[in-house]
């Protein structure tokens, strides 16, 4: 994937975002090592209708090294995306065929995908200060989605980041798989992350993931 220039946005970091020194160092290392990879903050994946058409926002943790960091599109190029995009297609949130490439022509329908941290972190573990530094981009992303009906948080860190972004107390909205929390204008849904580790260990099954989307579909309809 060519690392062509991105336009700066209040919702997406600039390609050379300097906010997190550790992530900058990691990014520069992989730019030198894999110059054909995207190797930049990964922008949100929006539907053709733009943020105004988004009813469901899916929030992950951070780009995978050989997934979104390589491809430039959230959950594209690693196993987690296989399960996520298969499920989005099943529930009508996408059209086209997912082929794990940013040029596969896949489009989202009424849904968008983003990450709590937009740059790939070492060992897929962003620090607290890195999550905080990236939070303004999530705040601005939410502000541009006036018709949002639900947020799906993939994993505890994404769940807690969303709560902090909304100014909510974590203790009042505990994370649990297939939990739903009323946020007023929309509902926050929780799922275990659709990572290979979680699916291989049985922590998250395909049916468990679909159960969450059953609840989301019922709420949005």
C-alpha positions in Angstrom: 0.0 0.0 0.0 1.4 3.3 -1.0 1.8 5.8 1.8 0.4 8.7 -0.2 -0.4 11.9 1.6 -3.5 12.3 3.6 -5.4 15.6 4.1 -5.4 16.8 7.7 -8.8 16.7 9.5 -10.1 17.6 12.9 -11.4 14.0 12.9 -8.2 12.3 11.7 -4.6 13.0 12.6 -2.2 14.3 10.1 0.0 11.7 8.4 3.0 12.9 10.4 1.1 13.5 13.7 3.8 14.2 16.4 1.6 13.8 19.5 3.0 10.5 20.8 6.8 10.1 20.7 6.8 6.3 21.2 4.3 5.8 18.4 6.2 8.2 16.1 9.4 6.2 16.6 7.6 3.0 15.9 6.0 4.5 12.8 9.3 5.8 11.5 11.0 2.4 12.1 8.3 0.6 10.0 8.3 3.3 7.3 12.0 2.6 6.8 11.6 -1.2 7.0 8.4 -1.5 4.9 8.1 1.6 2.7 5.2 0.2 0.7 3.0 0.0 3.8 0.6 2.7 4.9 2.5 3.4 8.1 0.5 6.4 9.3 -2.5 7.3 11.5 -5.3 5.3 10.1 -8.4 7.4 9.2 -11.9 6.3 10.1 -13.7 4.2 7.5 -16.9 6.1 6.6 -19.9 5.2 4.4 -20.5 6.9 1.0 -23.1 9.1 2.7 -20.5 10.6 5.0 -20.7 11.0 8.8 -24.3 12.4 8.6 -25.4 8.9 7.4 -23.8 7.0 10.2 -26.1 5.3 12.7 -23.6 2.8 14.0 -20.0 3.7 14.9 -17.6 0.7 15.7 -14.7 1.6 17.9 -11.7 -0.6 18.1 -8.5 -0.3 20.1 -5.7 0.5 17.6 -4.5 -0.5 14.1 -2.8 -3.9 13.8 0.8 -3.8 12.6 0.2 -6.0 9.6 -3.5 -5.1 9.3 -4.7 -1.5 9.2 -1.2 -0.1 9.6 -0.2 -1.9 6.4 -3.4 -1.4 4.4 -4.6 2.0 5.7 -8.2 0.9 6.4 -9.5 -0.2 9.8 -9.6 -3.9 10.4 -8.3 -4.7 6.9 -5.5 -7.2 6.5 -5.8 -9.2 9.8 -8.1 -11.9 11.1 -10.2 -9.5 13.2 -11.4 -7.9 10.0 -12.6 -11.2 8.6 -15.1 -11.7 11.4 -16.1 -8.0 11.6 -16.7 -7.5 7.9 -18.5 -10.8 7.5 -20.9 -9.8 10.3 -21.4 -6.3 8.9 -22.4 -7.8 5.6 -24.8 -10.3 7.2 -26.6 -7.4 9.0 -26.7 -5.1 6.0 -24.1 -2.6 7.2 -21.9 -3.1 4.1 -22.2 -3.8 0.4 -19.6 -5.5 -1.9 -17.2 -8.2 -1.2 -14.6 -7.9 1.5 -11.2 -9.1 0.2 -8.9 -7.6 2.9 -7.7 -4.9 0.6 -8.5 -1.2 0.7 -9.2 -1.2 -3.0 -11.7 -4.2 -2.9 -14.6 -1.8 -3.4 -16.3 -2.6 -0.1 -18.6 0.1 1.1 -20.2 0.6 4.5 -23.9 1.3 4.8 -25.0 3.4 7.8 -21.9 2.4 9.7 -18.4 3.7 10.3 -15.3 2.1 11.8 -12.6 3.9 13.8 -10.0 3.2 16.6 -9.4 4.7 20.0 -5.8 5.2 19.0 -5.1 5.9 15.3 -1.4 4.8 15.2 -0.2 1.3 15.6 1.4 0.8 19.0 4.2 -1.7 19.9 2.7 -5.1 20.9 -0.8 -3.6 20.2 -0.7 -2.0 23.6 -1.2 1.8 23.6 -0.4 3.6 26.9 -2.8 5.8 28.9 -1.2 9.0 27.7 -1.4 7.8 24.1 -5.1 7.1 24.4 -5.6 10.5 25.9 -3.6 12.3 23.2 -5.8 10.7 20.5 -9.1 11.3 22.3 -9.8 14.7 20.6 -10.1 12.9 17.3 -12.8 10.6 18.6 -14.5 13.6 20.2 -14.6 15.4 16.8 -15.6 12.2 15.0 -18.7 11.8 17.3 -19.5 15.5 16.8 -19.9 15.0 13.1 -22.4 12.1 13.5 -25.8 13.8 14.4 -27.8 10.7 13.5 -25.8 8.2 15.6 -28.0 5.6 17.2 -25.4 3.2 18.6 -21.7 2.8 19.3 -20.1 -0.7 19.4 -17.0 -0.8 21.6 -14.7 -3.8 20.7 -13.0 -4.6 24.0 -12.7 -3.0 27.4 -10.2 -0.3 26.4 -12.4 0.9 23.6 -15.4 0.8 26.0 -13.6 2.9 28.6 -12.3 5.3 26.0 -15.8 6.0 24.7 -17.1 6.6 28.3 -14.3 9.0 29.0 -14.9 10.8 25.7 -18.5 11.2 26.7 -17.6 12.4 30.2 -19.2 9.3 31.8 -18.1 7.5 35.0 -16.7 4.1 34.2 -18.0 2.6 37.3 -21.6 3.4 36.3 -21.3 1.5 33.0 -19.2 -1.7 33.5 -17.9 -3.5 30.5 -19.4 -6.9 29.7 -19.9 -8.8 26.5 -23.3 -8.1 24.9 -24.0 -5.3 27.4 -26.0 -2.2 26.3 -25.7 1.1 28.1 -28.1 4.0 27.5 -26.1 7.2 26.8 -29.1 9.4 26.1 -28.9 10.2 22.4 -27.6 6.7 21.6 -26.7 3.4 23.1 -23.2 2.0 23.8 -23.0 -1.7 23.0 -20.0 -3.9 24.2 -18.4 -6.9 22.7 -15.2 -8.8 23.3 -12.7 -7.8 20.6 -12.9 -9.9 17.5 -9.2 -10.8 17.6 -7.8 -14.1 16.6 -6.8 -14.8 20.2 -10.3 -14.3 21.5 -11.9 -16.5 18.8 -9.2 -19.2 19.0 -9.6 -19.5 22.7 -13.4 -19.5 22.5 -13.8 -16.3 24.5 -15.7 -15.0 21.5 -17.6 -17.2 19.1 -19.2 -16.2 15.8 -22.6 -16.6 17.4 -21.6 -14.5 20.4 -20.6 -11.7 18.0 -23.9 -12.1 16.1 -25.8 -11.9 19.3 -24.4 -8.4 19.8 -25.4 -7.4 16.3 -28.9 -8.8 16.9 -29.2 -6.3 19.8 -27.8 -3.5 17.7 -30.1 -4.2 14.7 -33.1 -4.4 17.0 -32.2 -1.1 18.6 -31.6 0.7 15.3 -34.7 -0.6 13.7 
